[in-house]
Amino acid sequence: MPVASGSDNAAERVLESARFISEHSTDVSVPESGVRQAAAQITARMQSSGYSTAAWKTHTLTPSTADASAIEWIFVVDTLNFSFWSARASPAEQYTVTLDGHAYRGYWSLCAAINRALRENVEITRAAYYAGASTDQLAHVFRTDQPDLQEPIPLLDQRVRALNEAGRVLLAKYGGKFANVVAAAQGSAQRLVELVVREFACFRDEHEFHGRRVALYKRAQILVADIWACFEGRGLGRFDDIDRITMFADYRVPQALCHFGALEYSPRLREYLRRSEVAVRQGTRETQPPEPGMLPTGHAWELEIRGNSIWAVELIRRHMRAAGADVNAILIDFYMWDYAKAHAEAMGAEPIHLTRSIYY
């Protein structure tokens, strides 16, 4: 089955897939007035805060030094960067990793677990270790603070499989270093995305939609973006075509796009998502809509939400650029993700879609 775009370029396939999904959606839309309003608001807020790639390294848990070890840290984190939402309503029962006196949940719990392991002399960022790491070993690395009370990290078996596969590929073809994959891309973000989705199956975020194969590549693109941000566009993080990378279609940024008015759900989809948030926390597992529960990965509604999110950010980017802002989709995505986390209470008015997936 052909991908929505016939391009040999992975990043271009994502944008063309997003356009195709948007043009064939029935329950998600990108209102032009909302896009213009969002572009104006985001521009003003990014300018007032001085938001830039430097924000990436201000987070306590990310590498503070752009060097070879940071590349390997980023690769491991983004190999595992999926499915952190919790079905538990109480934070006390959610997967939690405490480091330096701070309790982390969600994505940051993964970063905290990796850093905790490194402090415990577990070579979690070395391919020679994680290529053969067992489920028991990695269950210990990613242990929650209070196993008797809190849920374990979601999808542990899939995380073990992803790390084992990635480590074996690096050892067999790239001298055990992801930095060698970055070097092989020769300064091209698009080439690096292509290498990642070709070499590492767990990054191959492709699905069927309206008879076409669509590519979204969330984790492959955010991997490139994280390297670029960590190195602030220099050295191994210099990519002359970085502006070709799209946003990273997950479940948090769509919520922020709805909040800003750049994404709109049909009444039946909004009702389904609201009922599902309640149902999942009551123990309902994956079902086929319209029955509330976890939205199956690859379902048309899930793809409409993700594809239209990519397209909405692309249109926001175009408006911001036309107004003179020096910005790309990566910075818009990073800003909106940070904004959504910092304004979680305000975001609560917008439902999120709940899908257990290795792709985001």
LINVEN-V718520 format. One record per backbone hydrogen bond with DSSP energy under -1.0 kcal/mol. NH is the residue of the N-H (numbers start at 1). CO is the residue of the C=O. If there is no record, write none. Layout:
NH_CO, NH_CO
This chain:
4_213, 13_9, 14_10, 15_11, 16_12, 17_13, 18_14, 19_15, 20_16, 21_17, 22_18, 23_19, 24_20, 29_264, 35_31, 36_32, 37_33, 38_34, 39_35, 40_36, 41_37, 42_38, 43_39, 44_40, 45_41, 46_42, 47_43, 48_44, 49_45, 51_46, 55_52, 56_53, 58_55, 67_65, 71_67, 72_68, 73_69, 74_70, 75_71, 76_72, 77_73, 78_74, 79_75, 80_76, 82_80, 93_90, 94_91, 97_104, 99_102, 102_99, 104_97, 109_106, 111_107, 112_108, 113_109, 114_110, 115_111, 116_112, 117_113, 118_114, 119_115, 120_116, 121_118, 122_117, 124_122, 126_123, 129_126, 130_126, 131_127, 132_129, 138_134, 139_135, 140_136, 141_137, 142_138, 143_140, 145_96, 149_146, 150_146, 151_93, 159_155, 160_156, 161_157, 162_158, 163_159, 164_160, 165_161, 166_162, 167_163, 168_164, 169_165, 170_166, 171_167, 172_168, 173_169, 174_170, 176_170, 177_174, 182_178, 183_179, 184_180, 186_183, 188_185, 192_188, 193_189, 194_190, 195_191, 196_192, 197_193, 198_194, 199_195, 200_196, 203_200, 204_201, 205_203, 206_204, 207_214, 209_212, 212_209, 213_2, 214_207, 216_205, 217_205, 221_217, 222_218, 223_219, 224_220, 225_221, 226_222, 227_223, 228_224, 229_225, 230_226, 231_227, 233_228, 234_231, 237_234, 238_235, 240_187, 242_239, 244_241, 245_242, 256_252, 257_253, 258_254, 259_255, 260_256, 262_257, 264_29, 266_27, 270_266, 271_267, 272_268, 273_269, 274_270, 275_271, 276_272, 277_273, 278_274, 279_275, 280_276, 281_277, 283_280, 284_279, 287_294, 291_288, 295_354, 299_296, 303_299, 304_300, 305_301, 306_302, 307_303, 308_304, 309_305, 310_306, 311_307, 312_308, 313_309, 314_310, 315_311, 316_312, 317_313, 318_314, 319_315, 320_316, 321_317, 322_318, 323_319, 324_321, 325_320, 327_325, 332_328, 333_329, 334_330, 335_331, 336_332, 337_333, 338_334, 339_335, 340_336, 341_337, 342_338, 343_339, 347_343, 348_344, 349_346, 350_347
